[in-house]
Amino acid sequence: MRLEFDGRSLNLPPEAIAQVGVIKDFNNQDTLDVTIAREWIAALADLTQDPQGRLISIFICGALVAEPALQGQISKGRFYVVGDPQVIHKAAVFLQAKSCRAAANS
């Protein structure tokens, strides 16, 4: 996973993803729920300083999957992404597999 924000980027290797799943948000929309491993939290918090309303680009396996507006700094290592349900589910499959090849037909 690669995150780009404010001209900087953070490449998160597969082991940086502690947990990932799809949940329903308060509007009953499919939401990607990502928790980052403890040793990567500071880097993610540093990347997302002073973010209010600015876009962050989220790439998984080289493909842009979302560009949400940040609601606040990601300081505790957990974030959510809402979007096209097919994209959300496919992103979860790749992140859970920790491989870009593992689920090519998903």
C-alpha positions as CSV (number, residue, x, y, z in Angstrom):
1,M,0.0,0.0,0.0
2,R,1.3,3.5,-0.9
3,L,-0.2,6.7,0.5
4,E,0.5,10.0,-1.1
5,F,-0.3,13.3,0.7
6,D,0.9,16.8,0.3
7,G,3.7,15.9,-2.1
8,R,5.1,13.1,0.1
9,S,4.5,9.4,0.1
10,L,4.6,6.5,2.5
11,N,5.1,3.0,1.2
12,L,3.6,0.5,3.6
13,P,5.0,-3.1,3.1
14,P,2.6,-6.0,3.6
15,E,3.8,-6.5,7.2
16,A,2.8,-2.9,8.0
17,I,-0.9,-3.9,7.6
18,A,-1.9,-5.4,11.0
19,Q,-5.6,-5.9,10.2
20,V,-8.0,-5.2,7.4
21,G,-11.6,-5.9,6.8
22,V,-14.8,-4.5,5.4
23,I,-17.4,-3.1,7.7
24,K,-20.6,-1.1,7.3
25,D,-20.5,2.6,8.2
26,F,-23.3,4.6,9.8
27,N,-24.9,5.0,6.4
28,N,-24.7,1.2,5.8
29,Q,-22.0,1.7,3.1
30,D,-19.2,-0.8,2.7
31,T,-16.1,0.6,4.3
32,L,-12.5,-0.6,4.2
33,D,-11.2,-0.7,7.8
34,V,-7.4,-0.7,8.0
35,T,-5.2,-1.0,11.1
36,I,-1.5,-0.3,10.7
37,A,1.1,-2.2,12.7
38,R,2.4,-0.3,15.8
39,E,5.9,0.3,14.3
40,W,4.4,2.2,11.4
41,I,1.9,4.5,13.3
42,A,4.4,7.3,13.8
43,A,5.3,7.4,10.1
44,L,1.6,7.5,9.2
45,A,0.9,10.2,11.7
46,D,3.8,12.3,10.4
47,L,2.5,11.9,6.8
48,T,-1.0,13.1,7.7
49,Q,-0.2,16.1,9.9
50,D,-2.5,19.1,9.4
51,P,-4.8,17.3,6.9
52,Q,-8.2,18.8,7.4
53,G,-10.2,18.4,4.2
54,R,-7.2,17.7,2.0
55,L,-7.0,14.6,-0.3
56,I,-4.9,11.6,0.3
57,S,-4.2,9.2,-2.5
58,I,-4.3,5.5,-1.6
59,F,-2.7,3.0,-4.0
60,I,-2.9,-0.8,-3.6
61,C,-0.9,-3.0,-5.9
62,G,0.0,0.1,-7.9
63,A,-3.6,1.1,-8.6
64,L,-5.2,4.2,-7.3
65,V,-8.2,2.9,-5.2
66,A,-9.3,6.1,-3.5
67,E,-8.7,9.8,-2.9
68,P,-10.7,10.6,0.2
69,A,-10.6,13.9,2.0
70,L,-8.9,13.4,5.4
71,Q,-11.1,14.3,8.4
72,G,-8.1,14.5,10.7
73,Q,-4.6,13.3,11.3
74,I,-4.3,9.5,11.3
75,S,-2.5,9.3,14.6
76,K,-3.6,6.0,16.1
77,G,-2.9,3.8,13.1
78,R,-6.5,3.0,12.1
79,F,-8.4,4.5,9.2
80,Y,-11.5,3.9,7.1
81,V,-12.1,4.3,3.4
82,V,-15.6,4.5,1.9
83,G,-16.2,4.1,-1.9
84,D,-17.3,1.9,-4.6
85,P,-18.2,-1.4,-2.9
86,Q,-16.4,-3.5,-5.6
87,V,-13.2,-1.5,-5.1
88,I,-13.5,-1.7,-1.3
89,H,-13.9,-5.5,-1.3
90,K,-11.1,-6.0,-3.9
91,A,-8.8,-3.8,-1.9
92,A,-9.6,-5.8,1.3
93,V,-8.8,-9.1,-0.6
94,F,-5.4,-7.9,-1.7
95,L,-4.5,-6.4,1.6
96,Q,-5.6,-9.5,3.5
97,A,-3.6,-11.7,1.1
98,K,-0.6,-9.5,1.5
99,S,0.1,-10.0,-2.2
100,C,-0.8,-8.4,-5.5
101,R,-0.8,-11.8,-7.2
102,A,-2.8,-13.8,-4.7
103,A,-6.3,-12.7,-5.8
104,A,-5.8,-11.6,-9.4
105,N,-9.3,-12.8,-10.4
106,S,-11.2,-11.3,-7.4
